[in-house]
Amino acid sequence: MDRKAVVVGGGVAGITAALMLRQQGYQVTLIERAEELGGLLRSVYPFGSDYAFDFGTHLGRETGIDELDSLLYDGLDAPRLPSTLAGSFHGRLFEGNAFLSDQGLPERQRRAGLEALINRRGGSVYEDLSDQLVRQFGEVYAEQLFEPIIEKHFGCSAKELAPEAHRLFGLARLVAGNAEQTKKLKQTPQHDEVLAYHSHLDLISSQRSLYPAVGGMGTWIDHLHRRLIEAGVTVRTNCSIERFDRSRRSIIGVHTDQGAYEVDHLVWCAPLFALAKGLGLPLPEGGPPRRLTTTLQHLLVDADYQTDLYYLHCYEPSMKTFRVTLYDNFSSTLRGKRRLTVEHLLTPSDFAQLDEDAHARETDYELVEMGIIPSSASVTDRHLAVYPNGFPIPTPDFVGANEQLLETARTATDNVTLLGKNIGKIWFMNEVLVDAYRQISAL
């Protein structure tokens, strides 16, 4: 008799798991609450079919696992990019890579910062994020660079956040000093873990980025959806789970508003809170975590970009911009206008006071100030999209509650695999894909 698997969550982790389980001989049903698969890897066309926009910066990237890369990308018309040109802005535009650079600081502070980093206390156990930043980067960089950026992105101080929260926004390393100093310092592990090279050219990687030749990242999701159907996976979108059937520690059935499904193995790629609630497990006090609201402004401008970057992080505390995607540096359109997506992160209270006209003016001003477009450029088309369930705010309570939920779910079940960003340990797409591959391969 065929084994039956249900996968809950139609993002890339769920899609990968469903395809792999089907290869292993399972009858597979993939359940997604939204109208379409892919989550934030969809694309939109607010100004017609010539101009695709993504939900922020998303590039495919080879994982280095041939079987997984074949599963994900075979048959997709997506040219490999020669390199990934990413940058950052903090006082000035840094085009070496996407890490935070100290080059926007006065020279005296840069020297003091590097000296403090070299002589920092170090450690592996931290009271909170503020303590971690000081121990890893030294007091000067922690106070002058990191803490104002943390306040900007999360809307709270580093002392209110759990250790490792800064990794959510690519702040695990710092570009400091000069290139030769960095190369020497990175020869020791304690400095290598916190310092970044000054140029992407110093990073040797056989894994290349890729992007669909037509449309946006949603083209990749459509391709994977077709592969699911061709493989015989049953895909249910707009589908909500109502309850589970259990036998001792096993989940043996999933009831949805579109029918019931028998289960030999369940793969969960959705928020843990929903799984625990559905199983009647003890829930942490306080409910689900607080989340930031993300706004995306999709823009068409009538002038060329002033940089070759694919995307950049804005770490400047005095600016509201979080990240900018410059599509036409890696995916040419058929028309003369240039596409940009500008992301902002807002606390719920900030979003409640949002003035859309002021938001737009501020965005246009910052694009010029960062050197992305010339002052003579005009935004000809603008579309504002709002996503209230953005990044979680990783307070100690949130991290502790998530770890409790994770342990409770694993202890209470013996036929459930937990995947994706919702388990709270991994954030980036390739980490999610590799984790899914390894866990499903081990079944």
DRENVEX-557205 format. One line per field, with one value per residue (C-alpha): x, y, z; residue in one letter. Coordinates in nm, 2 decimals, decimal comma, padded with zeros to 4 digits. Example, Ala and Ser with C-alpha at 12.3 -4.5 7.8 and 13.67 -1.06 7.14 Angstrom:
! residues 2
px = (01,23|01,37)
py = (-00,45|-00,11)
pz = (00,78|00,71)
res = (a|s)
END
This chain:
! residues 443
px = (00,00|00,13|00,25|00,06|00,23|00,07|00,29|00,15|00,29|00,35|00,67|01,00|01,05|00,71|00,75|01,09|00,96|00,66|00,87|01,12|00,85|00,69|01,03|01,04|00,71|00,47|00,12|00,16|-00,09|00,04|-00,18|-00,14|-00,37|-00,30|-00,44|-00,10|00,21|00,54|00,48|00,70|00,86|00,56|00,58|00,33|00,27|00,11|00,20|00,13|00,30|00,62|00,73|00,76|00,82|00,91|00,83|01,16|01,51|01,50|01,75|01,78|02,11|02,27|02,30|02,60|02,40|02,35|02,04|01,87|01,97|01,84|01,51|01,47|01,61|01,62|01,40|01,38|01,50|01,71|02,05|02,33|02,46|02,83|02,83|02,60|02,66|02,53|02,60|02,51|02,46|02,57|02,67|02,80|02,74|02,95|02,96|03,19|02,92|02,60|02,76|02,77|03,08|03,25|03,35|03,08|03,23|03,49|03,85|03,92|03,62|03,71|04,06|03,92|03,65|03,89|04,12|03,83|03,72|04,07|04,08|03,71|03,61|03,45|03,24|02,96|02,69|02,52|02,26|02,10|02,18|02,34|02,58|02,66|02,73|02,98|03,15|03,18|03,25|03,38|03,21|03,28|03,13|02,85|02,75|02,83|02,71|02,51|02,28|02,13|02,07|01,90|01,68|01,59|01,50|01,33|01,18|01,34|01,68|01,93|01,89|01,52|01,62|01,76|02,12|02,15|01,86|02,10|02,15|01,80|01,92|02,26|02,45|02,66|02,98|03,14|03,36|03,62|03,97|04,12|04,13|04,48|04,42|04,10|04,28|04,54|04,29|04,07|04,35|04,25|03,91|03,79|03,83|03,72|03,38|03,30|03,49|03,38|03,60|03,60|03,49|03,28|03,57|03,75|03,48|03,54|03,22|03,12|02,75|02,60|02,29|02,02|01,70|01,43|01,48|01,11|00,90|01,02|01,08|00,72|00,81|01,03|00,74|00,51|00,77|00,79|00,41|00,40|00,66|00,44|00,14|00,35|00,49|00,14|00,14|-00,21|-00,20|-00,46|-00,45|-00,70|-00,71|-00,74|-00,67|-00,96|-00,83|-00,60|-00,67|-00,42|-00,32|-00,09|00,20|00,12|-00,09|-00,30|-00,54|-00,57|-00,91|-00,94|-01,22|-01,15|-01,16|-00,98|-00,65|-00,49|-00,14|00,16|00,40|00,33|00,57|00,50|00,63|00,39|00,40|00,46|00,19|-00,08|00,05|00,06|-00,28|-00,43|-00,28|-00,41|-00,06|00,03|00,08|00,33|00,18|00,14|00,03|00,20|00,51|00,49|00,58|00,70|00,49|00,67|00,58|00,70|00,70|00,73|00,85|00,92|01,17|01,26|01,63|01,91|02,05|02,37|02,51|02,56|02,44|02,16|02,04|02,16|02,08|02,03|02,18|02,18|01,98|01,86|01,69|01,37|01,46|01,55|01,64|01,64|01,62|01,75|01,60|01,73|02,09|02,03|01,70|01,65|01,30|01,17|01,10|01,30|01,19|01,39|01,23|01,29|01,14|01,20|01,13|01,05|01,00|00,75|00,63|00,25|00,23|00,44|00,23|-00,09|00,05|00,17|00,11|00,14|00,23|00,50|00,62|00,66|00,84|01,08|01,15|01,23|01,46|01,65|01,70|01,87|02,07|02,20|02,32|02,08|01,90|02,00|01,82|01,67|01,49|01,11|00,91|00,65|00,46|00,42|00,25|00,24|00,20|00,16|00,23|00,14|00,30|00,66|00,97|00,92|01,06|01,29|01,27|01,39|01,02|00,96|01,28|01,21|00,85|00,95|01,20|00,94|00,69|00,96|01,05|00,68|00,59|00,88|00,81|00,43|00,46|00,67|00,57|00,62|00,91|00,94|01,09|01,13|01,19|00,91|01,12|01,32|01,67|01,73|01,63|01,78|01,64|01,93|01,96|01,60|01,64|01,94|01,78|01,46|01,67|01,87|01,57|01,35|01,65|01,68|01,32)
py = (00,00|00,35|00,56|00,89|01,22|01,56|01,87|02,19|02,51|02,59|02,79|02,66|02,43|02,27|02,25|02,08|01,84|01,75|01,68|01,47|01,27|01,19|01,06|00,84|00,68|00,87|00,98|01,35|01,63|01,98|02,22|02,60|02,85|03,13|03,15|03,06|02,87|03,04|03,28|03,58|03,44|03,54|03,82|04,10|04,31|04,64|04,83|04,56|04,24|04,41|04,49|04,22|04,30|04,07|04,09|04,24|04,11|03,74|03,57|03,19|03,04|02,70|02,50|02,30|01,97|01,85|01,64|01,94|02,19|01,96|01,92|02,30|02,44|02,18|02,30|02,66|02,93|03,12|03,24|03,20|03,54|03,59|03,74|03,88|04,26|04,37|04,68|04,88|05,24|05,40|05,76|05,67|05,40|05,09|04,87|04,59|04,37|04,38|04,39|04,69|04,90|05,14|05,37|05,62|05,69|05,96|05,83|05,86|05,65|05,39|05,35|05,33|05,09|04,85|04,86|04,78|04,50|04,34|04,36|04,27|04,04|03,77|03,49|03,25|03,31|03,65|03,82|03,99|04,13|04,44|04,23|04,01|04,31|04,46|04,12|04,04|04,39|04,60|04,89|05,15|04,97|04,84|05,19|05,39|05,15|04,85|04,97|05,27|05,03|04,77|05,05|05,16|04,81|04,66|04,97|04,88|04,87|04,59|04,52|04,42|04,16|03,81|03,72|03,65|03,88|04,10|03,81|03,85|04,16|04,05|04,21|03,91|04,06|04,40|04,56|04,74|04,89|04,85|04,55|04,43|04,46|04,25|03,98|03,95|03,96|03,70|03,44|03,40|03,24|03,49|03,78|03,58|03,52|03,89|04,06|04,06|04,11|04,45|04,30|04,02|03,94|03,80|03,54|03,23|03,03|02,77|02,84|03,10|03,30|03,28|03,47|03,38|03,51|03,61|03,76|03,76|03,50|03,40|03,24|02,99|02,92|02,86|02,62|02,43|02,42|02,25|02,00|01,92|01,85|01,64|01,44|01,35|01,57|01,68|02,06|02,23|02,61|02,83|02,54|02,57|02,30|02,23|01,95|01,65|01,28|01,12|00,78|00,80|01,01|00,98|01,22|00,99|01,23|01,60|01,75|02,07|02,27|02,09|01,74|01,49|01,32|01,02|01,06|00,83|01,13|01,50|01,77|02,11|02,42|02,67|02,86|02,63|02,81|02,69|02,33|02,33|02,49|02,23|01,95|02,09|02,13|02,38|02,73|02,99|03,29|03,60|03,43|03,46|03,70|04,06|04,13|04,42|04,55|04,56|04,81|04,76|05,05|04,92|05,20|05,28|05,56|05,74|05,74|05,48|05,37|05,53|05,20|04,85|04,69|04,43|04,53|04,71|04,73|05,08|05,08|05,46|05,53|05,87|05,71|05,50|05,27|04,91|04,76|04,84|04,60|04,72|04,46|04,58|04,53|04,16|04,12|04,35|04,47|04,53|04,89|05,20|05,25|05,12|04,91|04,95|04,80|04,99|04,81|04,97|04,80|04,96|04,88|04,84|05,19|05,35|05,19|05,32|05,68|05,62|05,91|05,76|06,08|06,16|05,80|05,84|06,17|06,04|05,73|05,94|06,17|05,88|05,71|06,02|06,07|05,71|05,76|05,51|05,74|06,10|06,40|06,46|06,13|06,11|05,83|05,77|05,49|05,38|05,09|05,05|04,70|04,64|04,31|04,32|03,98|04,06|03,99|03,87|04,08|03,82|03,92|03,68|03,59|03,51|03,30|03,11|03,05|02,93|02,69|02,56|02,51|02,33|02,09|02,04|01,95|01,71|01,54|01,51|01,36|01,08|01,12|01,50|01,68|02,05|02,26|02,62|02,96|02,91|02,67|02,98|02,85|02,94|03,25|03,25|03,06|02,83|02,74|02,64|02,44|02,25|02,17|02,05|01,83|01,67|01,61|01,45|01,25|01,10|00,97)
pz = (00,00|-00,09|00,20|00,23|00,31|00,37|00,34|00,50|00,36|-00,01|00,01|-00,13|00,17|00,12|-00,25|-00,22|00,04|-00,17|-00,48|-00,29|-00,11|-00,44|-00,57|-00,26|-00,36|-00,13|-00,23|-00,16|-00,08|-00,05|00,14|00,11|00,28|00,02|-00,33|-00,48|-00,39|-00,33|-00,04|-00,09|-00,40|-00,62|-00,87|-00,95|-01,26|-01,14|-01,46|-01,72|-01,84|-01,95|-01,59|-01,33|-00,96|-00,68|-00,31|-00,23|-00,32|-00,43|-00,65|-00,70|-00,61|-00,67|-00,34|-00,44|-00,41|-00,76|-00,69|-00,52|-00,79|-01,06|-00,87|-00,84|-01,16|-01,44|-01,73|-01,60|-01,84|-01,59|-01,70|-01,44|-01,33|-01,35|-01,00|-00,74|-00,71|-00,38|-00,18|00,13|00,23|00,56|00,52|00,17|-00,09|-00,05|-00,36|-00,25|-00,10|00,10|00,45|00,67|00,61|00,86|00,57|00,66|01,00|01,06|01,03|01,40|01,49|01,23|01,38|01,74|01,62|01,46|01,76|01,99|01,77|01,77|02,15|02,21|02,50|02,28|02,42|02,31|02,58|02,57|02,79|02,50|02,15|02,29|02,49|02,19|01,97|02,22|02,27|01,90|01,75|02,03|02,21|01,94|01,65|01,86|01,98|01,67|01,40|01,51|01,78|01,58|01,29|01,51|01,65|01,29|01,17|01,47|01,63|01,97|02,13|02,11|02,48|02,41|02,15|02,18|02,07|01,70|01,60|01,39|01,15|01,02|00,84|00,72|01,01|01,11|00,96|00,92|00,65|00,86|00,82|00,48|00,25|00,34|00,72|00,67|00,48|00,76|01,04|00,88|00,91|01,27|01,34|01,60|01,35|01,05|01,20|01,23|00,95|00,58|00,28|00,11|-00,23|-00,36|-00,58|-00,27|-00,22|-00,42|-00,47|-00,74|-00,66|-00,90|-00,87|-01,13|-01,23|-01,47|-01,83|-01,85|-01,56|-01,20|-00,93|-00,97|-01,30|-01,10|-00,86|-01,16|-01,30|-00,97|-00,95|-01,30|-01,18|-00,88|-01,10|-01,35|-01,06|-00,94|-00,63|-00,52|-00,47|-00,26|-00,24|-00,05|00,19|00,57|00,82|01,06|01,28|01,31|01,38|01,62|01,73|02,03|01,91|01,54|01,33|01,11|00,94|00,84|00,80|00,59|00,44|00,11|00,25|00,47|00,40|00,56|00,69|00,73|00,75|00,80|00,69|00,86|00,69|00,85|01,18|01,48|01,68|01,44|01,47|01,85|01,87|01,63|01,84|02,16|02,30|02,57|02,42|02,55|02,71|02,50|02,18|01,84|01,81|01,72|01,36|01,16|00,88|00,54|00,27|-00,08|-00,33|-00,69|-00,91|-01,27|-01,33|-01,66|-01,61|-01,58|-01,25|-01,13|-01,00|-01,13|-00,80|-00,81|-00,47|-00,16|00,21|00,36|00,70|00,74|01,06|00,94|00,64|00,64|00,34|00,43|00,10|-00,27|-00,57|-00,91|-01,14|-01,47|-01,36|-01,37|-01,57|-01,87|-01,96|-02,31|-02,24|-02,16|-01,80|-01,50|-01,22|-00,85|-00,54|-00,22|00,11|00,44|00,78|01,01|01,36|01,38|01,55|01,28|01,01|01,17|01,12|00,77|00,53|00,18|00,00|00,25|00,23|-00,15|-00,13|00,13|-00,08|-00,39|-00,19|-00,04|-00,38|-00,50|-00,18|-00,19|-00,55|-00,70|-00,95|-01,06|-00,92|-01,27|-01,27|-01,23|-01,09|-01,37|-01,20|-00,84|-00,66|-00,28|-00,14|00,24|00,42|00,79|00,88|00,80|01,00|01,35|01,63|01,80|02,17|02,43|02,50|02,13|02,09|02,42|02,32|01,97|02,12|02,37|02,08|01,88|02,16|02,25|01,89|01,85|02,18|02,11|01,76|01,60|01,23|01,18|01,01|01,08|00,80|00,69|00,85|01,10|01,31|01,40|01,34|00,98|00,78|00,43|00,13|00,05|00,42|00,41|00,09|00,21|00,55|00,37|00,14|00,43|00,65|00,37|00,24|00,59|00,61)
res = (m|d|r|k|a|v|v|v|g|g|g|v|a|g|i|t|a|a|l|m|l|r|q|q|g|y|q|v|t|l|i|e|r|a|e|e|l|g|g|l|l|r|s|v|y|p|f|g|s|d|y|a|f|d|f|g|t|h|l|g|r|e|t|g|i|d|e|l|d|s|l|l|y|d|g|l|d|a|p|r|l|p|s|t|l|a|g|s|f|h|g|r|l|f|e|g|n|a|f|l|s|d|q|g|l|p|e|r|q|r|r|a|g|l|e|a|l|i|n|r|r|g|g|s|v|y|e|d|l|s|d|q|l|v|r|q|f|g|e|v|y|a|e|q|l|f|e|p|i|i|e|k|h|f|g|c|s|a|k|e|l|a|p|e|a|h|r|l|f|g|l|a|r|l|v|a|g|n|a|e|q|t|k|k|l|k|q|t|p|q|h|d|e|v|l|a|y|h|s|h|l|d|l|i|s|s|q|r|s|l|y|p|a|v|g|g|m|g|t|w|i|d|h|l|h|r|r|l|i|e|a|g|v|t|v|r|t|n|c|s|i|e|r|f|d|r|s|r|r|s|i|i|g|v|h|t|d|q|g|a|y|e|v|d|h|l|v|w|c|a|p|l|f|a|l|a|k|g|l|g|l|p|l|p|e|g|g|p|p|r|r|l|t|t|t|l|q|h|l|l|v|d|a|d|y|q|t|d|l|y|y|l|h|c|y|e|p|s|m|k|t|f|r|v|t|l|y|d|n|f|s|s|t|l|r|g|k|r|r|l|t|v|e|h|l|l|t|p|s|d|f|a|q|l|d|e|d|a|h|a|r|e|t|d|y|e|l|v|e|m|g|i|i|p|s|s|a|s|v|t|d|r|h|l|a|v|y|p|n|g|f|p|i|p|t|p|d|f|v|g|a|n|e|q|l|l|e|t|a|r|t|a|t|d|n|v|t|l|l|g|k|n|i|g|k|i|w|f|m|n|e|v|l|v|d|a|y|r|q|i|s|a|l)
END
